[in-house]
Amino acid sequence: MKKFLLYIGVISIIGFVLVGFNNAEQQSDMRGMHEPSNKEDILRGTNEVITTTKELKKITASEEENTSEINKLGEEIENRWDRIEKKVEKEYPEDYTNIEKSLYPLIAMAKKETSNKKQLQDLSNQTLEKLTNFKHKIE
């Protein structure tokens, strides 16, 4: 009888250990499923850059002096683009080159102490068009 109870105890312990390992493996698999892919990350980042560029365009359309807001948005656009820049360059090199032809001049102009609102409007329009086309391409 003691041997029988010993076998039952050992089998139960082994069963609990195996179930525990299986649950840990399933949880680690599920964590991997929730990490965004490069495409999702690029799409989200592109949307953020578009939104911020639209804000900049709206501010530059006003007549009031708002250089500090323009500078802040220029920094914000740069930071948001920097988060996805390497991924875009790797995955979509032609689009990357095209976007940066207007994006970097836009950022540079927006960060100046005195910026030309007309040029900012033009660069915003160019950048928005390129980013929107890129967004539609990767959706």
Summary of the structure (lengths in Angstrom):
residues: 139
radius of gyration: 26.4
end to end distance: 67.4
largest distance: 93.9
contacts: 375
relative contact order: 0.13
helix: 87%
strand: 0%
